[in-house]
């Protein structure tokens, strides 16, 4: 309906907000304003009006409906949606209030009044949120209202947790002047707070009688800015283990919080005090960054974990394309080197993150078949490959000269982790060259990868420790990253796999593995590679143990967001990750919503359910369940070819596996044989026909598990096999 009013008035505009006298507004909660002499240039603006709201409302330009071209509905609605942390509306309110000094929790529906200098109240949104804050208030007397934010409960209080990059509480708080009259607070766009769970309001006043109370508190989420429906996930996961389900969806929600408007990057140079998230990150309207709160920048290494997880969950690959595009836009055209991070941070000098941009290119094309995007960049990609291949010296190993990396203490020379990543860069590059019809280049890169793998195994493997050393010297450091990647990327010979998998358990603690290359720290990023590596070699039981221990601790931690995944932490359970490695002992700087920790989301879909794509958009796919101690698992994802879904369930003294994939595709179904058996009789239903068939051993894992393989056509089908 139109805004109705009594008398004449002129609406005013401030920070994209339209302000009216309060008694002029009538009508329902959705109100349309038609264009007039004093109205914005758009013909009709649709806004939210609340009965108790003073005469003003706002519209954030970055969230215009014209930009929201994402999916309208979830691909696979079902009972698993109860685990989806995404809200049903982009505007959210607190769920409870923490009362000082004991932080007792009461319902948000009860209006809280604070009175006098230093008085404060904390609002709990119940999960990670981020965006533009608005609220109405009543006040008596004069003073200053301050607003502070934090992701972790540990740091609620007068100051915000750190995000601006200068550490030691430099973020401080936002201020609003109180005059003793009712008012409305609207966060300035450039002060958008990217990630928080708690918001604290506090008073600075010379009067003991000054009182303040807030109501209609909302956050307009900046997450996933091109989606009108934040719950429209294009993938899903559900299993007999509720913890695994919660972790999968926490990874998905983390990735949503990391997909942000492209003009909301952290300002560089950093501010001395406060924060600003108004920097340009990439082309387009949405981009995937490292963390919701910080750094709010493109980091290709993080994308090595984040992109496969985004594909299996939200399905948002537009943000991925824009992130990759900005790395190509800023590539050094003389050397071929990519930057370590995107603008405005634009750090350089990282051979590993250079290669992660290339691996990210492969992943994006695998999931989208967007050859129209990659073809014009192919010469740049080849230049980037030559840049790292030229660093292979007479030893047969890459000599690392760009030594910036994910935070490990040592990098450089013949570093084993970097050489593992180079092997993966060459093998994925070879596949990409094949898809782009360059078989000669594909064969060349495969040949280089084979020689590199031989050099890695001959020069860096320590048979006495059943693990790879950090380089080809006599160092006693056996890093988590390189050894995990040796399993994931297929560098380790089958005979060495059991020893490597066992040696990695020496790093385990009750709350996750301590990474030797960053002592005392637990890195969910590097542990994601270990998780994926273990599942790649079908070390299923220990993979699930690792997942439950590490990510179970994260998602159940009452001092974190209980909805998103933590960047890292110490073995003692504190949030002092990297305190002595770049974070200046500022515990509050750690991000509690970091996509590089989302490894379980892709791992559970691609390995435990077992459904994965082998060629672009799933023209070829595989289904290779890993049962572990679960009784059923189901899930799916979506590509431009359509929906891919599968389910397996223990029944009738065996396992029934079903699938539903687009017609015209082809798949490979891999199932385990009963222990000690050399063959088994299975029941197959495919293409409308039922039959029994005897399957023999197609492969034997490093741990002695025998598997059979069946080639099938796309469509619906099932197989039952005995245990």
WORAJO-V623321 format. One record per residue. N is the residue number from 1. SS is DSSP state (@ for helix, = for strand, . for the rest). PSI is psi in radians with two decimals (* if undefined). BURIAL is 1 if it has 24 or more other ideal C-beta (glycine too) atoms within 12 Angstrom, else 0. Layout:
n	ss	psi	burial
N	SS	PSI	BURIAL
N	SS	PSI	BURIAL
This chain:
n	ss	psi	burial
1	.	2.88	0
2	=	2.67	0
3	.	2.20	1
4	.	2.61	0
5	.	2.86	0
6	.	2.27	0
7	.	-2.96	0
8	.	2.60	0
9	.	2.88	0
10	.	1.98	0
11	.	2.59	1
12	=	2.81	0
13	=	2.31	0
14	=	2.12	0
15	.	0.81	1
16	.	0.35	1
17	=	2.48	1
18	=	2.21	1
19	=	2.23	1
20	.	2.72	1
21	.	2.41	0
22	@	-0.62	1
23	@	0.01	0
24	@	-0.26	1
25	.	2.25	1
26	.	2.90	0
27	.	-2.99	0
28	.	-3.03	0
29	.	-0.35	0
30	=	2.05	0
31	=	2.37	1
32	=	2.41	0
33	=	2.18	1
34	=	2.69	0
35	.	2.38	0
36	.	-3.05	0
37	.	-0.55	0
38	.	0.16	0
39	.	2.85	0
40	.	2.97	0
41	.	-0.40	0
42	.	2.59	0
43	.	-0.76	0
44	=	2.22	0
45	=	2.21	1
46	=	2.25	0
47	=	2.86	1
48	=	2.23	1
49	.	2.25	1
50	.	2.53	1
51	.	-0.62	0
52	.	0.11	0
53	.	2.38	1
54	.	3.03	1
55	.	1.14	1
56	=	2.69	1
57	=	2.84	1
58	=	2.77	1
59	.	2.17	1
60	.	2.06	1
61	@	-0.57	1
62	@	-0.24	1
63	@	0.54	1
64	.	2.50	0
65	@	-0.53	0
66	@	-0.36	0
67	@	-0.15	0
68	.	1.51	0
69	.	0.28	0
70	.	3.13	1
71	.	2.51	1
72	.	-0.49	0
73	.	2.71	0
74	.	2.51	1
75	.	-0.53	1
76	.	1.23	1
77	.	2.57	0
78	.	-3.00	0
79	@	-0.37	0
80	@	-0.25	1
81	@	-0.30	0
82	@	-0.39	0
83	@	-0.07	1
84	.	2.09	1
85	.	-0.23	1
86	.	2.38	1
87	.	2.86	1
88	.	-0.24	0
89	.	2.67	0
90	.	-0.36	1
91	=	2.08	1
92	=	2.75	1
93	.	2.87	1
94	.	2.74	1
95	.	-0.35	1
96	=	3.00	1
97	=	2.37	1
98	=	2.16	1
99	=	2.23	1
100	.	2.63	0
101	.	-0.17	0
102	.	0.02	0
103	.	0.60	0
104	=	2.55	0
105	=	2.32	1
106	=	2.91	0
107	=	2.52	0
108	.	-0.44	1
109	.	-0.31	0
110	.	2.04	0
111	.	2.32	1
112	.	2.35	1
113	=	2.26	1
114	=	2.63	1
115	=	2.23	0
116	.	2.88	0
117	.	2.28	0
118	.	-0.03	0
119	.	2.59	1
120	=	2.76	1
121	=	2.49	1
122	=	2.30	1
123	=	2.30	1
124	=	2.07	1
125	=	-0.06	1
126	=	-0.23	1
127	=	3.06	1
128	=	2.28	1
129	=	3.08	1
130	=	2.52	1
131	=	-2.51	1
132	=	2.16	1
133	=	2.43	1
134	=	2.56	1
135	=	2.74	1
136	=	2.77	1
137	=	2.78	1
138	=	2.49	1
139	=	2.61	1
140	=	2.16	1
141	.	3.07	1
142	.	2.85	0
143	=	-2.87	1
144	=	2.25	1
145	=	2.28	1
146	=	2.55	1
147	=	2.16	1
148	=	2.66	1
149	=	2.60	1
150	=	2.56	1
151	.	-0.66	1
152	.	2.51	1
153	@	-0.48	1
154	@	-0.52	1
155	@	0.21	1
156	.	2.52	1
157	.	-2.66	1
158	.	-0.52	1
159	.	2.62	1
160	.	2.73	1
161	.	2.91	1
162	.	2.46	1
163	.	-0.32	1
164	.	-0.11	1
165	.	-0.06	1
166	.	-0.09	1
167	.	-3.02	1
168	.	0.79	0
169	.	0.38	1
170	.	-0.30	1
171	.	-0.62	1
172	.	-2.08	1
173	.	2.96	1
174	=	2.64	1
175	=	2.63	0
176	=	2.36	1
177	=	2.28	0
178	=	2.36	1
179	.	-0.02	0
180	.	0.01	0
181	.	2.78	0
182	.	2.67	1
183	=	-3.09	1
184	=	2.37	1
185	=	2.30	1
186	=	2.09	1
187	.	2.27	1
188	.	2.49	1
189	@	-0.73	1
190	@	-0.27	0
191	@	0.18	1
192	.	2.28	1
193	=	1.99	1
194	=	-0.57	1
195	=	2.19	1
196	=	2.79	1
197	=	-0.56	1
198	=	2.43	1
199	=	2.20	1
200	=	2.28	1
201	=	2.33	1
202	=	2.75	1
203	=	2.44	1
204	=	2.01	1
205	.	2.68	1
206	.	-0.04	0
207	.	2.32	0
208	.	-0.21	0
209	.	-0.15	0
210	.	2.20	1
211	=	2.71	1
212	=	2.43	1
213	=	2.42	1
214	=	2.61	1
215	=	2.96	1
216	=	0.79	1
217	=	2.19	1
218	=	2.75	1
219	=	2.18	1
220	=	1.87	1
221	=	2.38	1
222	.	-0.05	1
223	.	2.55	1
224	.	1.10	1
225	.	-0.26	1
226	.	0.16	1
227	.	2.26	1
228	.	-0.44	0
229	.	1.82	1
230	.	-0.21	1
231	.	0.20	1
232	.	0.94	1
233	.	2.48	1
234	.	0.03	1
235	.	2.97	1
236	=	2.89	1
237	=	2.46	1
238	=	2.43	1
239	=	3.13	1
240	.	-0.11	0
241	.	1.91	1
242	@	-0.51	0
243	@	-0.77	1
244	@	-0.69	1
245	@	-0.79	1
246	@	-0.69	1
247	@	-0.73	1
248	@	-0.83	1
249	@	-0.47	1
250	@	-0.67	1
251	@	-0.74	1
252	@	-0.78	1
253	@	-0.61	1
254	@	-0.81	1
255	@	-0.61	1
256	@	-0.76	1
257	@	-0.34	1
258	.	-0.09	1
259	=	1.90	1
260	=	2.83	1
261	=	2.51	1
262	.	-0.08	1
263	.	0.46	1
264	.	0.58	1
265	=	2.77	1
266	.	2.36	1
267	.	2.38	1
268	.	2.28	1
269	.	2.65	0
270	.	2.65	1
271	.	2.61	0
272	.	-0.72	0
273	.	2.63	0
274	.	-2.90	1
275	.	2.79	1
276	.	2.20	1
277	.	1.24	1
278	.	0.37	1
279	=	2.64	1
280	.	2.26	1
281	.	-0.65	1
282	.	3.01	1
283	.	2.98	1
284	.	-2.95	1
285	.	-0.26	1
286	=	2.56	1
287	=	2.57	1
288	=	2.24	1
289	.	-3.14	1
290	.	-0.68	1
291	=	2.71	1
292	.	-0.82	1
293	.	-0.81	1
294	.	2.67	1
295	.	-0.14	1
296	.	0.92	1
297	.	2.78	1
298	.	2.16	1
299	=	1.84	1
300	@	-0.55	1
301	@	-0.75	1
302	@	-0.60	1
303	@	-0.33	1
304	@	-0.53	1
305	@	-0.72	1
306	@	-0.67	1
307	@	-0.86	1
308	@	-0.60	1
309	@	-0.64	1
310	@	-0.71	1
311	@	-0.77	1
312	@	-0.25	1
313	.	-1.45	1
314	.	-0.57	1
315	.	0.19	1
316	.	1.79	1
317	.	-0.13	1
318	@	-0.75	1
319	@	-0.60	1
320	@	-0.81	1
321	@	-0.78	1
322	@	-0.62	1
323	@	-0.78	1
324	@	-0.69	1
325	@	-0.71	1
326	@	-0.51	1
327	@	-0.68	1
328	@	-0.62	1
329	@	-0.54	1
330	.	0.25	1
331	.	2.47	1
332	.	1.90	0
333	.	-0.20	0
334	.	-0.84	0
335	.	-0.45	0
336	.	-0.03	1
337	.	2.40	1
338	.	2.68	1
339	.	2.82	1
340	.	-0.57	1
341	=	2.81	1
342	.	3.04	1
343	.	2.72	1
344	.	-0.07	1
345	.	-0.91	1
346	.	0.80	1
347	.	2.59	1
348	.	3.07	1
349	.	0.67	0
350	=	1.91	1
351	@	-0.63	1
352	@	-0.82	1
353	@	-0.50	1
354	@	-0.82	1
355	@	-0.53	1
356	@	-0.54	1
357	@	-0.68	1
358	@	-0.73	1
359	@	-0.66	1
360	@	-0.62	1
361	@	-0.79	1
362	@	-0.85	1
363	@	-0.75	1
364	@	-0.78	1
365	@	-0.65	1
366	@	-0.74	1
367	@	-0.31	1
368	@	-0.40	1
369	.	0.62	1
370	.	1.20	1
371	@	-0.40	0
372	@	-0.52	0
373	@	-0.80	1
374	@	-0.50	1
375	@	-0.80	0
376	@	-0.28	0
377	@	0.00	1
378	@	-0.70	1
379	@	-0.66	0
380	@	-0.70	1
381	@	-0.80	1
382	@	-0.64	1
383	@	-0.72	1
384	@	-0.66	1
385	@	-0.75	1
386	@	-0.58	1
387	@	-0.73	1
388	@	-0.61	1
389	@	-0.63	1
390	.	-0.22	0
391	.	-0.06	1
392	=	2.12	1
393	.	-2.91	0
394	.	-0.34	0
395	.	-0.36	0
396	.	-0.11	1
397	.	2.75	1
398	=	2.32	1
399	.	1.84	1
400	=	2.11	1
401	.	-0.40	1
402	.	1.69	1
403	=	-0.01	1
404	.	2.50	1
405	.	-2.81	1
406	.	-0.12	1
407	.	-0.07	1
408	.	2.60	1
409	.	-0.67	1
410	.	2.38	1
411	.	2.61	1
412	.	3.01	1
413	=	-2.40	1
414	.	0.92	1
415	.	2.33	1
416	@	-0.73	1
417	@	-0.82	1
418	@	-0.66	1
419	@	-0.59	1
420	@	-0.77	1
421	@	-0.66	1
422	@	-0.72	1
423	@	-0.80	1
424	@	-0.61	1
425	@	-0.75	1
426	@	-0.73	1
427	@	-0.72	1
428	@	-0.62	1
429	@	-0.64	1
430	@	-0.75	1
431	@	-0.73	1
432	@	-0.71	1
433	@	-0.66	1
434	@	-0.79	1
435	@	-0.49	1
436	.	0.28	1
437	.	0.84	0
438	.	1.22	0
439	@	-0.58	0
440	@	-0.75	0
441	@	-0.68	1
442	@	-0.81	1
443	@	-0.66	0
444	@	-0.81	0
445	@	-0.61	1
446	@	-0.72	1
447	@	-0.75	0
448	@	-0.71	1
449	@	-0.72	1
450	@	-0.78	0
451	@	-0.67	1
452	@	-0.75	1
453	@	-0.75	1
454	@	-0.72	0
455	@	-0.72	1
456	@	-0.83	1
457	@	-0.62	1
458	@	-0.56	0
459	@	-0.37	1
460	@	-0.16	1
461	=	2.29	1
462	=	1.72	1
463	.	-0.51	0
464	.	-0.43	0
465	.	-0.05	1
466	.	0.76	1
467	=	2.76	1
468	=	2.43	1
469	.	2.94	1
470	.	-0.34	1
471	.	-2.95	1
472	.	0.40	1
473	.	-2.97	0
474	.	0.36	0
475	.	2.59	0
476	.	0.09	0
477	.	2.13	1
478	.	1.64	1
479	.	2.64	1
480	@	-0.70	1
481	@	-0.93	1
482	@	-0.72	1
483	@	-0.66	1
484	@	-0.74	1
485	@	-0.49	1
486	@	-0.58	1
487	@	-0.79	1
488	@	-0.72	1
489	.	-0.10	1
490	.	0.45	1
491	.	-0.66	1
492	.	2.28	1
493	.	2.61	0
494	@	-0.68	0
495	@	-0.43	0
496	@	-0.23	1
497	@	-0.84	1
498	@	-0.70	1
499	@	-0.73	1
500	@	-0.79	1
501	@	-0.65	1
502	@	-0.70	0
503	@	-0.58	1
504	@	-0.48	1
505	@	-0.26	1
506	@	-0.31	0
507	@	-0.16	1
508	=	2.48	1
509	=	3.05	0
510	.	-0.25	0
511	.	0.26	1
512	=	2.88	1
513	=	2.34	1
514	=	2.27	1
515	.	2.09	1
516	@	-0.49	1
517	@	-0.12	1
518	@	1.34	1
519	.	2.54	1
520	.	-0.11	1
521	=	2.51	1
522	=	2.12	1
523	.	1.84	1
524	@	-0.37	1
525	@	-0.98	1
526	@	-0.59	1
527	@	-0.42	1
528	@	-0.69	1
529	@	-0.67	1
530	@	-0.78	1
531	@	-0.87	1
532	@	-0.66	1
533	@	-0.78	1
534	@	-0.74	1
535	@	-0.56	1
536	@	-0.66	1
537	.	0.16	1
538	.	0.66	1
539	.	1.12	1
540	@	-0.82	1
541	@	-0.79	0
542	@	-0.50	1
543	@	-0.80	1
544	@	-0.61	1
545	@	-0.77	1
546	@	-0.78	1
547	@	-0.84	1
548	@	-0.64	1
549	@	-0.91	1
550	@	-1.02	1
551	@	-0.40	1
552	@	-0.71	1
553	@	-0.70	1
554	@	-0.92	1
555	@	-0.41	1
556	.	0.08	0
557	.	1.98	1
558	.	-0.24	0
559	.	-0.08	1
560	.	-2.73	1
561	.	-0.31	1
562	.	0.49	1
563	.	-0.35	1
564	.	3.06	1
565	.	2.32	1
566	.	2.49	1
567	.	-0.72	1
568	.	2.97	1
569	=	3.03	1
570	=	2.81	1
571	.	-0.35	1
572	.	0.06	0
573	.	0.03	1
574	.	2.86	1
575	.	0.41	1
576	.	0.67	1
577	.	2.34	1
578	.	0.45	1
579	.	-0.60	1
580	.	0.23	0
581	.	1.03	1
582	.	-0.24	1
583	.	0.15	1
584	.	0.62	0
585	.	0.48	0
586	.	1.65	1
587	@	-0.50	1
588	@	-0.13	1
589	@	-0.43	1
590	.	2.41	1
591	.	2.37	1
592	.	0.19	1
593	.	1.46	1
594	=	2.06	1
595	@	-0.37	1
596	@	-0.14	1
597	@	0.11	1
598	.	0.33	1
599	@	-0.68	1
600	@	-0.46	1
601	@	-0.79	1
602	@	-0.61	1
603	@	-0.76	1
604	@	-0.63	1
605	@	-0.90	1
606	@	-0.45	1
607	@	-0.79	1
608	@	-0.93	1
609	@	-0.79	1
610	.	0.13	1
611	=	2.16	1
612	=	2.83	1
613	=	2.44	1
614	.	-0.41	1
615	.	2.92	1
616	@	2.30	1
617	@	0.33	1
618	@	0.38	1
619	.	-0.64	1
620	=	2.41	1
621	=	2.91	1
622	=	2.68	1
623	=	1.82	1
624	.	1.41	1
625	.	2.55	1
626	.	2.03	1
627	.	-0.72	1
628	.	-2.34	1
629	.	0.34	0
630	.	2.78	1
631	.	-0.39	0
632	=	2.67	1
633	=	2.45	1
634	=	2.80	1
635	=	-3.13	1
636	=	3.05	1
637	=	3.05	1
638	=	2.41	1
639	=	-3.11	1
640	.	-0.27	0
641	.	-0.36	1
642	=	-2.79	0
643	=	2.40	1
644	=	2.17	1
645	=	2.76	1
646	=	2.87	1
647	=	2.48	1
648	=	2.54	1
649	=	2.43	1
650	=	2.17	1
651	=	2.66	0
652	.	0.78	0
653	.	0.50	0
654	=	-2.74	1
655	=	2.29	1
656	=	2.18	1
657	=	2.23	1
658	=	2.70	1
659	=	2.71	1
660	=	1.81	1
661	=	2.82	1
662	=	2.40	1
663	=	2.42	0
664	=	-0.22	0
665	=	3.02	1
666	=	2.57	1
667	=	2.84	1
668	=	2.06	1
669	=	2.14	1
670	=	2.16	1
671	=	2.61	1
672	=	2.55	1
673	.	2.72	1
674	.	2.58	1
675	.	2.26	0
676	.	-0.12	0
677	.	2.55	0
678	.	-0.17	0
679	=	2.97	0
680	=	2.73	1
681	=	2.20	0
682	=	2.77	1
683	=	2.16	1
684	=	2.38	1
685	=	2.08	1
686	=	2.45	1
687	.	0.61	0
688	.	0.10	0
689	=	2.55	0
690	=	2.44	0
691	=	2.75	0
692	=	2.52	0
693	=	2.49	1
694	=	2.19	0
695	=	2.39	1
696	=	-3.02	0
697	.	2.16	0
698	.	-0.51	0
699	=	2.73	0
700	=	2.21	0
701	.	2.98	1
702	.	-0.35	1
703	.	0.14	1
704	.	0.06	0
705	.	2.21	1
706	=	2.40	1
707	=	2.62	1
708	=	2.79	1
709	=	2.44	1
710	=	2.20	1
711	=	2.30	1
712	=	2.87	1
713	=	2.75	1
714	=	2.84	1
715	=	-2.75	1
716	=	2.50	1
717	=	3.00	1
718	=	2.77	1
719	=	2.34	1
720	=	2.34	1
721	=	2.63	1
722	=	2.69	1
723	.	*	0
